[in-house]
Amino acid sequence: MATEPPLEVHLDLLSQPCRAVHILLACTRTPHRVRTVALRKGENRTAEFTKLNPMRRVPVMVDGKFTLTESDAILKYLATKPGVPEHWYPRQPERRARVDEYTAWHHSNTRPHAAKVFILEVLLPAQTGGQVEQERLDGALAQLDATLDRLESMFLRRQPFLCGDDVSVADLLALCELMQPAASGRDVLQGRPQLQRWRSRVQAAVCHAFHQAHAVLLAVRERRRAKL
Ligand SMILES: N[C@@H](CCC(=O)N[C@@H](CS)C(=O)NCC(=O)O)C(=O)O
């Protein structure tokens, strides 16, 4: 009998949504194979990868004949596989809707605002060799601050995790995004004890998977520190 090819994920661990997928796969012990797509080498622009995802973005998941893009869709697909603990993406309609509520909000709030800080502070200076544009960075930090306020006052108001009493895919998307500015040594949760406690709870819930997924990003931080 022919054996099923393992589920494949195309990832670059310097990418925030890719790390969320990586952590979920590790925590749920889903058998899979990682295909690394190094964005800095332009490996997302090859003909082969473009065939897989014409948008040339990671993450991409291939499960047999089924190819899926968009981290949100991939995380929810993986979380509904048989045997995966329910808390990642609850079945009960209201609880599931709470996760969907956050993930819908995430892509126009936490994601662009944290990513902009990283782009201005790390990516653009690395690409152009220029200085950080302080005025633009201050603007980005102010936008991120407003998003962090909302995370505290809305999503974490009465519960330990963003969408309830247990960790879900929403926490993975959020934390991986908020970690991205750490590449410059910036802790965006500094001075925010409520969010710091949430981060510790998520890290404890996913344990070694967090460190595995973030090792590459934190190595960037260490290399930058060594150059100072
Ligand atoms: N909405 C997509 C965004 C994916 C995305 O923006 N991926 C970035 C890395 S974080 C990428 O592949 N960028 C390559 C490029 O734009 O050339 C998701 O959540 O999966």
Ligand as a Chemical Component Dictionary entry (heavy atoms), coordinates in Angstrom:
data_LIG
# 
_chem_comp.id                   LIG 
_chem_comp.type                 NON-POLYMER 
_chem_comp.pdbx_formal_charge   0 
_chem_comp.three_letter_code    LIG 
# 
loop_
_chem_comp_atom.comp_id 
_chem_comp_atom.atom_id 
_chem_comp_atom.alt_atom_id 
_chem_comp_atom.type_symbol 
_chem_comp_atom.charge 
_chem_comp_atom.model_Cartn_x 
_chem_comp_atom.model_Cartn_y 
_chem_comp_atom.model_Cartn_z 
_chem_comp_atom.pdbx_ordinal 
LIG N1  N1  N 0 -1.252 37.364 5.093  1  
LIG C1  C1  C 0 -0.133 36.465 4.900  2  
LIG C2  C2  C 0 1.131  37.290 4.919  3  
LIG C3  C3  C 0 2.336  36.482 4.568  4  
LIG C4  C4  C 0 3.546  37.381 4.411  5  
LIG O1  O1  O 0 3.444  38.605 4.394  6  
LIG N2  N2  N 0 4.706  36.743 4.338  7  
LIG C5  C5  C 0 5.930  37.495 4.172  8  
LIG C6  C6  C 0 6.934  37.131 5.255  9  
LIG S1  S1  S 0 6.348  37.625 6.854  10 
LIG C7  C7  C 0 6.538  37.132 2.830  11 
LIG O2  O2  O 0 6.492  36.002 2.408  12 
LIG N3  N3  N 0 7.129  38.114 2.175  13 
LIG C8  C8  C 0 7.851  37.909 0.961  14 
LIG C9  C9  C 0 7.659  39.026 -0.004 15 
LIG O3  O3  O 0 6.710  39.817 0.161  16 
LIG O4  O4  O 0 8.453  39.113 -0.951 17 
LIG C10 C10 C 0 -0.114 35.395 5.985  18 
LIG O5  O5  O 0 -0.537 35.683 7.110  19 
LIG O6  O6  O 0 0.293  34.259 5.697  20 
# 
loop_
_chem_comp_bond.comp_id 
_chem_comp_bond.atom_id_1 
_chem_comp_bond.atom_id_2 
_chem_comp_bond.value_order 
_chem_comp_bond.pdbx_ordinal 
LIG N1  C1  SING 1  
LIG C1  C2  SING 2  
LIG C1  C10 SING 3  
LIG C2  C3  SING 4  
LIG C3  C4  SING 5  
LIG C4  O1  DOUB 6  
LIG C4  N2  SING 7  
LIG N2  C5  SING 8  
LIG C5  C6  SING 9  
LIG C5  C7  SING 10 
LIG C6  S1  SING 11 
LIG C7  O2  DOUB 12 
LIG C7  N3  SING 13 
LIG N3  C8  SING 14 
LIG C8  C9  SING 15 
LIG C9  O3  DOUB 16 
LIG C9  O4  SING 17 
LIG C10 O5  DOUB 18 
LIG C10 O6  SING 19 
# 
